[in-house]
Amino acid sequence: MDLIEHRPQGWSKEAFAGHLSLIARHAKSHLGVSEEQCSGPRWTWNGGTSWEWSQKWEDRLTKREEQLERRITALVAELGEGWRVTFGGDPRGYTVKLHVPGEPRGNTWGGAEEGWGV
């Protein structure tokens, strides 16, 4: 699929391509957060007798994931009516999926209902 053919009215090809590139960059970061979460919690040496699960690690990842999802959602909203995004947490597939108005296909196992993996 050539997303350029689905660009919103009033958007130049260059502006639309740049916008999609920014969404893709944030999607790659979102995947990285999901991979780190999937690898399991970080354990830290408490300095003396045992290892402790790092709540700071979990809090940092959660905050980053929320930031990325807010930013991607805002970028997709700028594209206009019909465009939407869904998020997943399994890094074995796409963690960001773009739903393109008027596009009857998708590039994931779920088809059009799942959207286009970014």
N, C-alpha and C positions, 0 to 999 in steps of 0.2 A: 504494500500500500504506500502510496506517496501522500504523506500528510499535507504537503503543500496544496494539494487540490481541495483540502478541507479547511483551508485557512478562513478565518472570519472575514466578513466583508469589511473593507477599509484597511486591512493589514497588508503591508507590502510583503513580498516573499522573504526579503532579508530580515524584516522585523519579526515575522512569524518564525523563521528558522532560528533566529537568536533567542526568542522566547522559549522555543522547544528545547534548545540546547541548555538553557538554564534549568528547565524542569529536569532534563536528563542528568545534569550534574548533581542536582539535589537528590534525585532518585538513586544515583550511585552511592552517595553518602548514606542514604536510608538503608540500602542493602548492607553497607559496611556495619552499621549499628546492629542490624538484625543478625549478621554473622557473629558479631562479638557477643550478643545476647545468647545466641545458640551455643556458643562455645562453653557456656557455663559461667557461674559467678567466679569472681576473683577472690582468692584466699590470701590473706596477708598474715605474716608472722607478727604476733603481738609483742614481740620484743623479749619474750622470756620463756613461756611454757607451752604455747599452743598456736595453732593457726585459726584465724577468724575470717568469716565471710565478710566481704567488704561492701557495706551498705553505700558507701560513697561511690563505688563503681556502678552499682545499680542505679543510684539516683542520677548520676551523670549521664548514663545511657538513656534513661527515661526522659530526662530533660531534653537531650539532643534529639531523640526521636520525635517528641512533641513539637520542638522547634521546626524540624524538617517538614513534618506533616502540615503544620500551619502555613509554612512558606509555600510548599507545593500546592496546597489547596488554594491559597491566594493567587498564585500564578495561573492556575487552571481557571479560576473564576474570572480572571481578566480576559480570557478567551471568549467569554460570552455564554449565552444560553445554550444548553444542550451538552456542553463540555462538563465532564466530571472526573473525579479520581477516586480510586479505592486503594486501600493499603492492606498489606498482609505482612506477616512476620516470619514466614518460612523462607530462609535465604536460598533454598534449593530451587526456587522459582523466582518470579518477579515479585518484589515487595511493593512496587508502585505500578498501578495499572490505570491507563488513561482511556476514558470512554469518549469516543469521537462521535459527534452527532451525524446521523445519516450514513454511518459506516456499518454495514451488516456483517462484517467479519471481525475476527480477533486473532491474536497470534499466540494464544495460550490454549491449554487443554479444555478450558471452559468455553471457548469460542467467543462469540460476540458479547455474551452476557458478562464475561470476565474482562473484556476490553483488550487493550493493547499493552503488553508489558513494556515498561520503560527501562 
